[in-house]
């Protein structure tokens, strides 16, 4: 989960994301980042397409649960790890 997200985000939705992020951090996901939340929303709720109305988008944002986020990010980490080279993990296992 490294790097910044390149997902487009309407400025009005950014506020809803930031509010939901603070709520999720307060409720147990203290290390969750905005990029991870955005990736989860796009990868889970808006996988096929983003809703057309702002209110539907905000509803998707404020109703996502910490369980959904943990499951999605865990699956993403497994997939990302599977497709990575061993050299990508040198900083973790002590490489050059």
Secondary structure per residue as TSV (DSSP state, phi and psi in degrees):
chain	resnum	aa	ss	phi	psi
A	1	X	-	360.0	46.9
A	2	X	-	-98.5	158.7
A	3	X	S	87.3	172.5
A	4	X	-	-90.8	152.4
A	5	X	-	-76.7	145.3
A	6	X	-	-108.1	18.0
A	7	X	-	-76.2	137.3
A	8	X	-	-71.2	138.5
A	9	X	-	-139.9	118.3
A	10	X	-	-59.5	136.4
A	11	X	H	-55.8	-33.7
A	12	X	H	-70.2	-27.2
A	13	X	H	-80.5	-24.6
A	14	X	H	-60.2	-39.4
A	15	X	H	-62.6	-45.9
A	16	X	H	-62.1	-39.7
A	17	X	H	-62.8	-44.5
A	18	X	H	-66.4	-39.2
A	19	X	H	-64.7	-45.1
A	20	X	H	-65.1	-37.4
A	21	X	H	-60.4	-46.1
A	22	X	H	-61.6	-40.4
A	23	X	H	-63.6	-46.8
A	24	X	H	-64.8	-38.6
A	25	X	H	-64.3	-41.7
A	26	X	H	-66.4	-32.4
A	27	X	T	-90.4	9.8
A	28	X	T	130.1	-12.4
A	29	X	-	-105.3	61.1
A	30	X	T	-58.5	-29.0
A	31	X	T	-97.7	4.8
A	32	X	-	-64.4	135.6
A	33	X	-	-105.2	163.7
A	34	X	H	-61.7	-40.9
A	35	X	H	-61.1	-40.2
A	36	X	H	-66.1	-40.2
A	37	X	H	-64.4	-44.4
A	38	X	H	-61.7	-46.2
A	39	X	H	-59.3	-40.0
A	40	X	H	-67.1	-44.8
A	41	X	I	-59.2	-48.9
A	42	X	I	-67.2	-38.9
A	43	X	I	-80.2	-21.9
A	44	X	I	-109.5	-57.2
A	45	X	I	-82.7	-37.4
A	46	X	S	-112.0	34.5
A	47	X	S	-60.6	-43.7
A	48	X	S	-83.2	-49.0
A	49	X	-	-167.5	152.7
A	50	X	-	-76.7	138.5
A	51	X	-	-57.1	152.7
A	52	X	S	-76.9	-32.3
A	53	X	S	-94.2	146.2
A	54	X	H	-62.2	-39.7
A	55	X	H	-64.9	-37.4
A	56	X	H	-67.4	-38.6
A	57	X	H	-63.6	-47.0
A	58	X	H	-62.3	-40.2
A	59	X	H	-59.9	-43.4
A	60	X	H	-60.8	-39.5
A	61	X	H	-68.2	-48.4
A	62	X	H	-78.9	-12.2
A	63	X	H	-101.4	-2.6
A	64	X	-	-69.7	139.8
A	65	X	-	-102.6	161.4
A	66	X	H	-63.6	-35.6
A	67	X	H	-61.1	-44.3
A	68	X	H	-61.1	-41.4
A	69	X	H	-65.7	-46.6
A	70	X	H	-61.6	-45.4
A	71	X	H	-62.3	-46.6
A	72	X	H	-62.5	-47.7
A	73	X	H	-67.8	-32.4
A	74	X	H	-65.7	-46.9
A	75	X	H	-62.0	-40.8
A	76	X	H	-64.6	-40.5
A	77	X	H	-64.3	-39.5
A	78	X	H	-64.4	-45.7
A	79	X	H	-64.8	-44.8
A	80	X	H	-62.9	-40.4
A	81	X	H	-66.1	-38.5
A	82	X	H	-64.7	-36.6
A	83	X	T	-90.9	1.9
A	84	X	S	-91.0	158.8
A	85	X	-	-88.9	157.3
A	86	X	G	-59.2	-33.0
A	87	X	G	-65.3	-21.2
A	88	X	G	-68.2	-17.6
A	89	X	G	-106.3	11.6
A	90	X	H	-57.5	-37.3
A	91	X	H	-66.7	-24.0
A	92	X	H	-87.2	-36.1
A	93	X	H	-104.5	3.6
A	94	X	T	82.4	83.8
A	95	X	-	-114.4	-153.6
A	96	X	-	-58.6	360.0
